[in-house]
């Protein structure tokens, strides 16, 4: 019984610490995508205050988009996901770039 209690306590402690680390980590301040059309620089820090994380990180984890998009045949292509998510939000908010060369810089 004592071993079970120690194991349970240790499991709760590790889970709590992992949750705190994930909650505190906000990811990179800036993310750069390098498609053929030109480099897209995404200000991750600015967007964190504008929307809920699940808007982009819709799978519940904080994996990079290309870990599924472009690899998993059931997921839409990364290009299509970026364009739909970003442009639709920018149009809805009436703020942010919506034309190719406003994001893609050669």
MDTraj code that builds the backbone (N, CA, C; nanometers):
import mdtraj as md
import numpy as np

residues = "UNK UNK UNK UNK UNK UNK UNK UNK UNK UNK UNK UNK UNK UNK UNK UNK UNK UNK UNK UNK UNK UNK UNK UNK UNK UNK UNK UNK UNK UNK UNK UNK UNK UNK UNK UNK UNK UNK UNK UNK UNK UNK UNK UNK UNK UNK UNK UNK UNK UNK UNK UNK UNK UNK UNK UNK UNK UNK UNK UNK UNK UNK UNK UNK UNK UNK UNK UNK UNK UNK UNK UNK UNK UNK UNK UNK UNK UNK UNK UNK UNK UNK UNK UNK UNK UNK UNK UNK UNK UNK UNK UNK UNK UNK UNK UNK UNK UNK UNK UNK UNK UNK UNK UNK UNK UNK".split()
xyz = np.array([
    [0.0826, -0.1192, 0.0000],
    [0.0000, 0.0000, 0.0000],
    [0.0874, 0.1262, 0.0000],
    [0.1949, 0.1215, 0.0795],
    [0.2842, 0.2374, 0.0886],
    [0.3525, 0.2628, -0.0459],
    [0.3937, 0.1562, -0.1167],
    [0.4578, 0.1700, -0.2472],
    [0.3608, 0.2295, -0.3485],
    [0.2356, 0.1877, -0.3431],
    [0.1336, 0.2393, -0.4337],
    [0.1110, 0.3883, -0.4107],
    [0.1082, 0.4302, -0.2863],
    [0.0907, 0.5700, -0.2507],
    [0.2091, 0.6546, -0.3001],
    [0.3298, 0.6040, -0.2850],
    [0.4503, 0.6737, -0.3335],
    [0.4471, 0.6839, -0.4858],
    [0.4107, 0.5765, -0.5533],
    [0.4023, 0.5756, -0.6993],
    [0.2964, 0.6751, -0.7483],
    [0.1818, 0.6762, -0.6837],
    [0.0754, 0.7681, -0.7198],
    [0.1183, 0.9139, -0.6986],
    [0.1829, 0.9424, -0.5892],
    [0.2323, 1.0766, -0.5597],
    [0.3356, 1.1204, -0.6635],
    [0.4271, 1.0320, -0.6972],
    [0.5304, 1.0631, -0.7966],
    [0.4678, 1.0900, -0.9334],
    [0.3686, 1.0111, -0.9712],
    [0.3007, 1.0291, -1.0997],
    [0.2299, 1.1643, -1.1050],
    [0.1621, 1.1997, -0.9989],
    [0.0930, 1.3288, -0.9926],
    [0.1931, 1.4436, -0.9997],
    [0.3045, 1.4319, -0.9311],
    [0.4074, 1.5349, -0.9308],
    [0.4648, 1.5549, -1.0712],
    [0.5002, 1.4470, -1.1382],
    [0.5567, 1.4555, -1.2741],
    [0.4541, 1.5141, -1.3703],
    [0.3300, 1.4719, -1.3608],
    [0.2248, 1.5247, -1.4483],
    [0.2042, 1.6741, -1.4249],
    [0.2061, 1.7153, -1.3009],
    [0.1885, 1.8572, -1.2683],
    [0.3015, 1.9418, -1.3239],
    [0.4233, 1.8952, -1.3075],
    [0.5395, 1.9691, -1.3585],
    [0.5339, 1.9780, -1.5113],
    [0.4989, 1.8690, -1.5775],
    [0.4892, 1.8691, -1.7240],
    [0.3834, 1.9673, -1.7716],
    [0.2704, 1.9716, -1.7031],
    [0.1633, 2.0646, -1.7392],
    [0.2083, 2.2088, -1.7229],
    [0.2776, 2.2377, -1.6165],
    [0.3267, 2.3735, -1.5919],
    [0.4277, 2.4145, -1.6987],
    [0.5185, 2.3245, -1.7336],
    [0.6195, 2.3547, -1.8355],
    [0.5523, 2.3856, -1.9683],
    [0.4535, 2.3072, -2.0066],
    [0.3836, 2.3312, -2.1334],
    [0.3075, 2.4633, -2.1281],
    [0.2437, 2.4923, -2.0167],
    [0.1660, 2.6162, -2.0038],
    [0.2548, 2.7402, -2.0073],
    [0.3735, 2.7315, -1.9509],
    [0.4643, 2.8461, -1.9451],
    [0.5346, 2.8678, -2.0788],
    [0.5604, 2.7626, -2.1510],
    [0.6301, 2.7725, -2.2783],
    [0.5349, 2.8265, -2.3834],
    [0.5659, 2.9416, -2.4356],
    [0.4804, 3.0037, -2.5357],
    [0.5274, 2.9785, -2.6776],
    [0.6275, 2.8980, -2.6930],
    [0.6795, 2.8718, -2.8256],
    [0.7714, 2.9827, -2.8716],
    [0.8176, 2.9750, -2.9954],
    [0.9099, 3.0763, -3.0464],
    [0.8400, 3.2101, -3.0679],
    [0.9142, 3.3172, -3.0557],
    [0.8588, 3.4512, -3.0757],
    [0.8236, 3.4740, -3.2226],
    [0.9007, 3.4119, -3.3101],
    [0.8839, 3.4321, -3.4536],
    [0.9047, 3.2994, -3.5247],
    [0.8246, 3.2740, -3.6268],
    [0.8368, 3.1512, -3.7050],
    [0.8545, 3.1910, -3.8502],
    [0.9510, 3.1296, -3.9179],
    [0.9747, 3.1596, -4.0592],
    [0.9423, 3.0357, -4.1426],
    [0.8612, 3.0564, -4.2444],
    [0.8302, 2.9540, -4.3421],
    [0.9019, 2.9925, -4.4698],
    [0.9549, 2.8951, -4.5413],
    [1.0334, 2.9272, -4.6609],
    [0.9795, 2.8558, -4.7854],
    [0.8596, 2.8913, -4.8309],
    [0.8083, 2.8328, -4.9550],
    [0.8748, 2.8976, -5.0767],
    [0.8460, 2.8443, -5.1938],
    [0.9055, 2.8951, -5.3178],
    [0.8720, 3.0413, -5.3443],
    [0.7540, 3.0840, -5.3029],
    [0.7082, 3.2220, -5.3293],
    [0.7862, 3.3268, -5.2507],
    [0.8603, 3.2855, -5.1484],
    [0.9343, 3.3791, -5.0652],
    [0.9085, 3.3525, -4.9175],
    [0.9966, 3.3979, -4.8338],
    [0.9898, 3.3715, -4.6904],
    [0.8715, 3.4437, -4.6258],
    [0.7985, 3.3700, -4.5434],
    [0.6880, 3.4263, -4.4656],
    [0.7339, 3.4279, -4.3203],
    [0.7340, 3.5463, -4.2601],
    [0.7724, 3.5610, -4.1200],
    [0.6459, 3.5798, -4.0380],
    [0.6209, 3.4859, -3.9486],
    [0.4998, 3.4860, -3.8662],
    [0.5352, 3.5309, -3.7252],
    [0.4744, 3.6388, -3.6793],
    [0.4974, 3.6918, -3.5453],
    [0.4103, 3.6133, -3.4463],
    [0.4654, 3.5074, -3.3948],
    [0.3931, 3.4163, -3.3052],
    [0.3510, 3.4873, -3.1769],
    [0.4391, 3.5683, -3.1206],
    [0.4094, 3.6390, -2.9956],
    [0.2886, 3.7309, -3.0117],
    [0.2840, 3.8071, -3.1200],
    [0.1724, 3.8990, -3.1423],
    [0.0405, 3.8245, -3.1583],
    [0.0441, 3.7114, -3.2264],
    [-0.0787, 3.6357, -3.2509],
    [-0.1308, 3.5656, -3.1254],
    [-0.0439, 3.5387, -3.0296],
    [-0.0880, 3.4708, -2.9074],
    [-0.1881, 3.5539, -2.8287],
    [-0.1787, 3.6852, -2.8390],
    [-0.2722, 3.7705, -2.7659],
    [-0.3994, 3.7980, -2.8469],
    [-0.4013, 3.7578, -2.9735],
    [-0.5155, 3.7858, -3.0602],
    [-0.6164, 3.6716, -3.0687],
    [-0.5709, 3.5505, -3.0468],
    [-0.6581, 3.4348, -3.0658],
    [-0.6217, 3.3239, -2.9684],
    [-0.7093, 3.2292, -2.9562],
    [-0.6852, 3.1121, -2.8730],
    [-0.5871, 3.0190, -2.9453],
    [-0.5001, 2.9552, -2.8716],
    [-0.3981, 2.8677, -2.9317],
    [-0.4599, 2.7579, -3.0188],
    [-0.5779, 2.7090, -2.9793],
    [-0.6411, 2.5995, -3.0525],
    [-0.6861, 2.6400, -3.1927],
    [-0.6880, 2.7687, -3.2225],
    [-0.7207, 2.8138, -3.3580],
    [-0.6218, 2.7539, -3.4574],
    [-0.4960, 2.7590, -3.4241],
    [-0.3922, 2.7018, -3.5109],
    [-0.3536, 2.5616, -3.4654],
    [-0.3377, 2.5454, -3.3358],
    [-0.2977, 2.4158, -3.2797],
    [-0.4229, 2.3352, -3.2488],
    [-0.4936, 2.2971, -3.3547],
    [-0.6251, 2.2363, -3.3426],
    [-0.6245, 2.0904, -3.2998],
    [-0.5094, 2.0289, -3.2939],
    [-0.5038, 1.8874, -3.2561],
    [-0.4894, 1.8672, -3.1060],
    [-0.4711, 1.9752, -3.0323],
    [-0.4577, 1.9634, -2.8878],
    [-0.3134, 1.9598, -2.8410],
    [-0.2204, 1.9384, -2.9333],
    [-0.0791, 1.9443, -2.8957],
    [-0.0173, 2.0653, -2.9647],
    [0.1062, 2.0868, -2.9423],
    [0.1711, 2.2048, -2.9983],
    [0.2775, 2.1668, -3.1002],
    [0.2458, 2.0664, -3.1787],
    [0.3379, 2.0215, -3.2820],
    [0.3425, 2.1223, -3.3958],
    [0.4481, 2.1166, -3.4735],
    [0.4595, 2.2023, -3.5909],
    [0.3564, 2.1588, -3.6944],
    [0.3059, 2.2524, -3.7696],
    [0.2020, 2.2245, -3.8693],
    [0.2426, 2.1125, -3.9650],
    [0.3675, 2.1190, -4.0104],
    [0.4133, 2.0224, -4.1103],
    [0.4380, 1.8830, -4.0530],
    [0.4124, 1.8635, -3.9238],
    [0.4223, 1.7277, -3.8698],
    [0.3026, 1.6446, -3.9166],
    [0.1945, 1.7105, -3.9613],
    [0.0784, 1.6412, -4.0191],
    [0.0502, 1.6895, -4.1608],
    [0.0383, 1.8219, -4.1758],
    [0.0032, 1.8799, -4.3058],
    [0.1186, 1.8581, -4.4033],
    [0.0881, 1.7848, -4.5099],
    [0.1903, 1.7519, -4.6088],
    [0.2472, 1.6130, -4.5881],
    [0.2143, 1.5501, -4.4750],
    [0.2623, 1.4145, -4.4460],
    [0.1443, 1.3187, -4.4373],
    [0.0484, 1.3528, -4.3547],
    [-0.0705, 1.2707, -4.3364],
    [-0.1643, 1.2947, -4.4540],
    [-0.1969, 1.1905, -4.5316],
    [-0.2819, 1.2113, -4.6493],
    [-0.4230, 1.2601, -4.6151],
    [-0.4667, 1.2422, -4.4913],
    [-0.5996, 1.2883, -4.4500],
    [-0.6007, 1.4376, -4.4158],
    [-0.4838, 1.4939, -4.3916],
    [-0.4729, 1.6366, -4.3581],
    [-0.4557, 1.7173, -4.4862],
    [-0.5140, 1.8365, -4.4897],
    [-0.4961, 1.9223, -4.6072],
    [-0.3493, 1.9626, -4.6186],
    [-0.3080, 2.0005, -4.7380],
    [-0.1696, 2.0429, -4.7589],
    [-0.1393, 2.1629, -4.6703],
    [-0.0144, 2.1751, -4.6291],
    [0.0269, 2.2844, -4.5407],
    [-0.0059, 2.4199, -4.6035],
    [0.0242, 2.4358, -4.7298],
    [-0.0024, 2.5624, -4.7992],
    [-0.1502, 2.5993, -4.7878],
    [-0.2377, 2.5029, -4.8122],
    [-0.3816, 2.5289, -4.8065],
    [-0.4268, 2.5609, -4.6645],
    [-0.3703, 2.4917, -4.5668],
    [-0.4056, 2.5173, -4.4270],
    [-0.3623, 2.6571, -4.3850],
    [-0.2405, 2.6962, -4.4200],
    [-0.1910, 2.8301, -4.3853],
    [-0.2779, 2.9378, -4.4503],
    [-0.2982, 2.9226, -4.5807],
    [-0.3738, 3.0247, -4.6527],
    [-0.5153, 3.0379, -4.5978],
    [-0.5825, 2.9266, -4.5746],
    [-0.7201, 2.9328, -4.5240],
    [-0.7245, 2.9940, -4.3847],
    [-0.6409, 2.9449, -4.2952],
    [-0.6434, 2.9933, -4.1571],
    [-0.6031, 3.1399, -4.1493],
    [-0.4916, 3.1740, -4.2085],
    [-0.4390, 3.3113, -4.1974],
    [-0.5250, 3.4118, -4.2725],
    [-0.5494, 3.3849, -4.4010],
    [-0.6240, 3.4816, -4.4819],
    [-0.7673, 3.4975, -4.4335],
    [-0.8314, 3.3885, -4.3956],
    [-0.9695, 3.3984, -4.3468],
    [-0.9762, 3.4837, -4.2207],
    [-0.8819, 3.4647, -4.1301],
    [-0.8798, 3.5429, -4.0067],
    [-0.8505, 3.6891, -4.0369],
    [-0.7544, 3.7148, -4.1239],
    [-0.7204, 3.8525, -4.1590],
    [-0.8393, 3.9242, -4.2234],
    [-0.9134, 3.8530, -4.3082],
    [-1.0322, 3.9132, -4.3708],
    [-1.1406, 3.9380, -4.2667],
    [-1.1615, 3.8419, -4.1788],
    [-1.2636, 3.8536, -4.0750],
    [-1.2341, 3.9695, -3.9800],
    [-1.1075, 3.9842, -3.9433],
    [-1.0681, 4.0903, -3.8500],
    [-1.0501, 4.2246, -3.9226],
    [-1.0551, 4.2218, -4.0566],
    [-1.0290, 4.3400, -4.1390],
    [-0.8942, 4.4010, -4.1025],
    [-0.7993, 4.3121, -4.0765],
    [-0.6662, 4.3552, -4.0356],
    [-0.5681, 4.2442, -4.0723],
    [-0.4562, 4.2812, -4.1260],
    [-0.3538, 4.1832, -4.1611],
    [-0.3469, 4.1619, -4.3103],
    [-0.2342, 4.1128, -4.3582],
    [-0.2138, 4.0955, -4.5017],
    [-0.2991, 3.9839, -4.5609],
    [-0.3449, 4.0052, -4.6845],
    [-0.4220, 3.9029, -4.7556],
    [-0.3718, 3.8816, -4.8981],
    [-0.2743, 3.9623, -4.9417],
    [-0.2197, 3.9491, -5.0767],
    [-0.0847, 3.8781, -5.0697],
    [-0.0510, 3.8079, -5.1759],
    [0.0710, 3.7240, -5.1789],
    [0.1961, 3.7948, -5.1284],
    [0.2313, 3.9048, -5.1925],
    [0.3579, 3.9732, -5.1618],
    [0.3568, 4.0490, -5.0288],
    [0.2420, 4.0525, -4.9631],
    [0.2378, 4.1138, -4.8308],
    [0.2947, 4.0195, -4.7249],
    [0.2929, 3.8918, -4.7543],
    [0.3501, 3.7908, -4.6627],
    [0.4774, 3.7297, -4.7181],
    [0.4724, 3.6934, -4.8455],
    [0.5856, 3.6262, -4.9095],
    [0.6890, 3.7290, -4.9548],
    [0.8056, 3.7274, -4.8913],
    [0.9121, 3.8219, -4.9222],
    [1.0305, 3.7460, -4.9822],
    [1.0680, 3.7831, -5.1033],
    [1.1820, 3.7161, -5.1692],
    [1.3120, 3.7778, -5.1242],
])
top = md.Topology()
chain = top.add_chain()
for i, resn in enumerate(residues, 1):
    res = top.add_residue(resn, chain, resSeq=i)
    for name in ("N", "CA", "C"):
        top.add_atom(name, md.element.get_by_symbol(name[0]), res)
traj = md.Trajectory(xyz[None], top)
